[in-house]
């Protein structure tokens, strides 16, 4: 399932200072996936949002497409978010891609496991919109800087 906001794309094409980044949202729970996608779509820097419902599907998608940002649920059937993150890191071109782990479990051990698996950041559910906005603005700035380099 892909979603493309043509109104935002039109605006972005008219403003050369705003980049279009692609995002992959991975979550087995459809309402959480849709809510995260809706939150991301409010950023003019996000052009295309793609979705996966499992770690296996996410690995397939990153093997066949290039994403600028990945938001990855921790708890999923089959491959969990930690294993999926580690495997994504092994795919050529994804060594520096921001991967944000998203979970309802704020236990300190999960944050540590996320870091070990290669995640770039950690967000707990329910997502606090202001901290989510600040995180994304930092990510967009980092992506812009690395794009220019």
Secondary structure as the mmCIF struct_conf table of DSSP 4:
data_model
#
loop_
_struct_conf.conf_type_id
_struct_conf.id
_struct_conf.beg_label_comp_id
_struct_conf.beg_label_asym_id
_struct_conf.beg_label_seq_id
_struct_conf.end_label_comp_id
_struct_conf.end_label_asym_id
_struct_conf.end_label_seq_id
STRN STRN1 UNK A 2 UNK A 4
HELX_RH_AL_P HELX_RH_AL_P1 UNK A 6 UNK A 14
TURN_TY1_P TURN_TY1_P1 UNK A 16 UNK A 17
BEND BEND1 UNK A 18 UNK A 18
STRN STRN2 UNK A 21 UNK A 26
BEND BEND2 UNK A 28 UNK A 29
HELX_RH_AL_P HELX_RH_AL_P2 UNK A 30 UNK A 41
TURN_TY1_P TURN_TY1_P2 UNK A 42 UNK A 42
BEND BEND3 UNK A 43 UNK A 43
TURN_TY1_P TURN_TY1_P3 UNK A 44 UNK A 45
STRN STRN3 UNK A 46 UNK A 52
BEND BEND4 UNK A 53 UNK A 54
HELX_RH_AL_P HELX_RH_AL_P3 UNK A 55 UNK A 64
BEND BEND5 UNK A 65 UNK A 65
BEND BEND6 UNK A 68 UNK A 68
STRN STRN4 UNK A 69 UNK A 73
BEND BEND7 UNK A 74 UNK A 74
BEND BEND8 UNK A 77 UNK A 79
HELX_RH_AL_P HELX_RH_AL_P4 UNK A 81 UNK A 89
TURN_TY1_P TURN_TY1_P4 UNK A 90 UNK A 90
BEND BEND9 UNK A 91 UNK A 91
TURN_TY1_P TURN_TY1_P5 UNK A 92 UNK A 93
BEND BEND10 UNK A 95 UNK A 97
STRN STRN5 UNK A 98 UNK A 103
BEND BEND11 UNK A 104 UNK A 104
HELX_RH_AL_P HELX_RH_AL_P5 UNK A 108 UNK A 117
TURN_TY1_P TURN_TY1_P6 UNK A 118 UNK A 118
BEND BEND12 UNK A 120 UNK A 120
STRN STRN6 UNK A 121 UNK A 124
BEND BEND13 UNK A 125 UNK A 126
HELX_LH_PP_P HELX_LH_PP_P1 UNK A 127 UNK A 128
HELX_RH_AL_P HELX_RH_AL_P6 UNK A 129 UNK A 148
#
